[in-house]
Amino acid sequence: MNLKYTAIIVLIIGLILIIFPDTQFLGFIAIASSGLLLTLNGIKGKDSTDEPRHPIPHITEREILINEFLEEYALDKKYKFELKGITFTNAYQMIKYHELIEFDQLTMEIEPNNAYDPNAVALFFKKEKVGYVDQDKAKGAKALVEQGFNICYISNIKEVYNEQTQKKMYFVDITLPYKMKS
C-alpha cells in the first residue's frame, strides 16, 4: 500500500482513538506517526499550483545530445550571446512553463530586411521564433550563419525577480558552436 494512503488511514484511526479517554495516548501516537509517514512520502504541504505544467526533462540527457553534436561535427569554438526579444515572442511563457529549457537546440536565420538591425539573426525553437541574437553580437553570429553554423543551444537560463514590476524576468544565454576554417 502507498505510504500516503497508509498515513491517511493511521491519521483517521488516531482521530478516532483520541475521542476516548482510555486511548487518547495511542491516538496522539497515531497522529504523530501519520505525520512521519507523510514526511517520508515527500508530502510537505507543497501547493500543487507551483508545479510546472509539463515535466522537466533530465538535463543530463540533453547535455549528452549536445556533446554528441559537438563531437559529430568536431566543433571546437563557441560563440556566446544573450537571447533578446523574448517578451515579444512566446518564449517568455515557454521558459516559465519549462517548455524551453537549458540545452534545447535552436536554429538561426538571418533577417536581411529587419527594420531595426541589418545584421539581425532570429532564433527558432521547433519553427517558432523565440527571439534574436543581441545587437552587439549579431554581426559575428550572422557571419557564422552565412558559413553554415546555424544550430545553437541554450546554455543558461537565469530567473530574476524585478521588484519594481513585481514580475519574473529571464536572461537566456546561447552558445553557437563552430569550427575555425584551417
C-alpha positions in Angstrom: 0.0 0.0 0.0 1.2 3.5 -0.8 2.7 5.4 2.2 0.3 8.3 1.6 -2.8 6.2 2.0 -1.3 4.4 5.0 -0.7 7.7 6.6 -4.3 8.8 6.0 -5.6 5.6 7.5 -3.3 6.0 10.5 -4.5 9.6 10.9 -8.1 8.6 10.9 -7.5 5.9 13.4 -5.6 8.4 15.6 -8.5 10.8 15.4 -10.9 8.1 16.5 -8.7 6.9 19.4 -8.3 10.5 20.7 -12.0 10.7 21.3 -11.9 8.0 24.1 -10.1 8.9 27.3 -8.6 5.4 27.7 -7.0 5.5 24.2 -6.0 9.2 23.9 -2.3 8.5 24.2 -2.5 5.9 21.4 -4.4 8.5 19.3 -1.7 11.1 19.7 1.0 8.5 18.7 -1.1 7.5 15.7 -1.5 11.2 14.6 2.3 11.8 15.0 3.1 8.6 13.1 0.8 9.7 10.2 2.8 13.0 10.0 6.0 11.0 9.9 4.7 8.7 7.1 3.6 11.8 5.1 7.0 13.3 5.5 8.7 10.1 4.4 6.4 10.0 1.4 7.7 13.5 0.4 4.5 15.4 1.0 5.4 18.6 2.8 2.4 20.7 2.2 3.5 21.8 -1.3 1.0 23.7 -3.3 0.2 21.8 -6.4 -0.1 25.1 -8.4 3.6 25.6 -8.0 4.3 22.5 -10.2 5.2 23.2 -13.8 2.5 22.3 -16.4 5.0 20.0 -18.1 7.5 17.6 -16.6 11.1 18.9 -16.7 13.3 16.5 -18.8 16.5 15.2 -17.4 19.2 17.9 -18.2 21.9 15.2 -18.4 20.1 13.6 -21.4 20.2 17.0 -23.2 23.8 17.6 -22.2 24.7 14.2 -23.8 22.9 15.2 -27.0 24.8 18.5 -27.2 28.1 16.7 -26.5 27.4 14.2 -29.3 26.5 17.1 -31.6 29.8 18.8 -30.8 31.8 15.6 -31.3 30.0 14.6 -34.5 30.8 17.9 -36.2 34.2 18.3 -34.4 33.2 21.8 -33.4 35.9 23.3 -31.2 34.9 27.0 -30.8 31.9 28.6 -29.1 30.3 31.9 -29.8 28.2 33.1 -26.9 25.5 35.7 -26.7 22.2 36.6 -25.0 18.8 35.9 -26.4 16.9 39.1 -26.8 13.2 40.0 -27.5 11.7 37.1 -25.6 8.9 39.3 -24.3 7.8 40.0 -27.9 7.5 36.2 -28.7 6.0 33.2 -26.9 9.5 32.4 -25.4 8.8 34.0 -22.0 5.8 31.7 -21.4 7.7 28.7 -22.8 10.6 29.3 -20.3 8.2 30.0 -17.5 6.4 26.7 -18.0 9.6 24.7 -18.8 8.7 24.1 -22.4 12.0 25.8 -23.4 14.9 24.8 -21.1 18.7 24.6 -20.9 20.3 22.5 -23.6 17.4 22.9 -26.0 18.6 23.2 -29.6 17.7 26.4 -31.6 18.2 27.2 -35.2 19.3 30.6 -36.5 18.1 32.5 -39.6 19.3 35.8 -40.9 16.7 38.5 -41.3 18.1 40.8 -44.0 15.0 43.0 -44.2 14.8 43.7 -40.4 13.9 47.3 -39.9 15.9 47.7 -36.7 19.1 45.9 -37.5 20.6 44.9 -40.9 22.6 42.2 -39.1 19.6 40.7 -37.3 19.6 37.0 -36.7 16.4 35.4 -35.4 16.4 32.2 -33.3 13.8 29.5 -33.6 12.7 26.6 -31.4 10.8 23.9 -33.4 10.0 26.5 -36.1 8.7 29.1 -33.6 10.5 32.4 -33.3 11.8 32.8 -29.7 13.9 35.9 -30.1 17.1 37.4 -31.6 20.8 37.5 -31.2 21.6 40.6 -29.1 22.6 43.5 -31.3 26.2 43.7 -30.1 26.9 40.1 -31.2 24.6 40.0 -34.3 27.3 40.8 -36.9 29.5 37.9 -35.7 26.6 35.5 -35.5 25.4 36.5 -39.0 28.9 35.7 -40.3 28.8 32.3 -38.7 25.3 31.5 -40.0 26.5 32.5 -43.5 29.3 29.9 -43.1 26.6 27.2 -42.3 26.8 27.3 -38.5 23.1 27.8 -37.8 22.5 25.4 -34.9 22.9 26.7 -31.3 21.7 25.8 -27.9 20.5 27.3 -24.7 23.5 27.2 -22.3 21.9 29.0 -19.3 18.6 30.5 -18.1 18.7 32.9 -15.2 15.5 33.9 -13.5 15.4 37.3 -11.7 12.6 38.8 -9.8 12.0 42.5 -10.6 10.9 44.4 -7.5 9.6 47.4 -9.5 7.4 45.4 -11.9 6.7 42.6 -9.4 7.4 40.1 -12.2 9.9 37.5 -13.0 12.5 38.2 -15.8 14.5 35.7 -17.7 18.0 36.1 -19.1 18.9 33.4 -21.6 22.5 32.7 -22.7 23.0 31.0 -26.0 26.0 29.1 -27.3 26.8 28.7 -31.0 29.4 26.0 -31.6 31.6 26.4 -34.7 34.9 25.3 -36.1 37.6 27.6 -37.4 38.5 27.1 -41.0 42.0 25.8 -41.5 
